[in-house]
Amino acid sequence: MSKAILVIDEMPNKCCDCPYSAERYCRLDMKKFPQGRKRKDCPLRPLPQRIPIDNDSQTLDCMAIGWNACINEITGETE
């Protein structure tokens, strides 16, 4: 089975604010969620941050460039 990514514009602070909630149930895993807060075992994970790159440096960090390219590919953005 292959992996998939679900990207939403903003991470909700409460389950009831999530676009994947339906009458106190999460539509991603069909678990009941608490009223007015977010489940501790929420299936959504925040997107990792880009790593700052110092363009003035003699050697660019290849790992940071690759990491940021992956984040850009997921979000469809450019730096």
C-alpha positions in Angstrom: 0.0 0.0 0.0 1.4 3.4 -0.9 1.4 6.5 1.4 -0.6 9.7 0.9 -0.6 13.2 2.2 -3.6 15.4 3.0 -2.9 19.1 3.1 -5.3 21.7 4.6 -4.7 25.4 4.7 -4.8 25.8 8.5 -4.4 23.4 11.3 -7.5 23.6 13.4 -7.2 24.3 17.2 -10.4 22.3 18.0 -11.9 19.3 16.4 -15.2 21.0 15.9 -13.4 23.6 13.7 -11.9 20.9 11.5 -13.2 20.4 8.0 -13.1 16.6 8.6 -15.4 16.7 11.7 -19.0 15.4 11.4 -21.3 15.5 14.4 -18.7 14.9 17.1 -16.8 12.3 15.0 -13.6 12.6 13.0 -14.2 11.5 9.4 -10.5 10.6 9.1 -10.6 7.8 11.6 -14.3 7.7 12.8 -13.3 8.4 16.5 -15.5 10.5 18.7 -13.9 13.8 19.6 -14.2 16.0 22.7 -16.4 19.1 22.8 -14.4 22.4 22.5 -10.9 21.0 22.2 -8.6 18.9 20.1 -8.0 15.2 20.5 -4.6 14.3 21.8 -4.4 11.6 19.2 -5.5 13.7 16.2 -4.5 12.1 12.9 -3.5 15.4 11.4 0.1 16.5 11.9 1.5 20.0 11.4 3.7 20.4 8.3 7.3 20.8 9.3 8.9 24.2 8.9 11.4 25.2 6.2 15.0 25.3 7.3 16.5 28.8 6.9 19.4 28.9 4.4 22.2 31.4 4.7 22.8 32.5 1.1 25.9 34.4 2.1 27.6 31.3 3.2 30.4 29.8 1.0 28.8 26.3 1.3 25.0 25.9 1.1 23.5 23.2 3.3 22.4 20.5 0.9 20.2 18.9 3.5 18.3 22.2 4.1 17.9 22.7 0.3 16.5 19.2 -0.1 14.2 19.6 2.9 12.8 22.9 1.7 12.3 21.5 -1.8 10.2 18.7 -0.3 8.1 21.2 1.7 7.7 23.3 -1.5 6.5 20.3 -3.4 3.9 19.5 -0.8 2.6 23.0 -0.6 3.0 24.0 -4.2 4.9 27.1 -3.1 8.3 28.6 -3.9 10.5 30.4 -1.4 
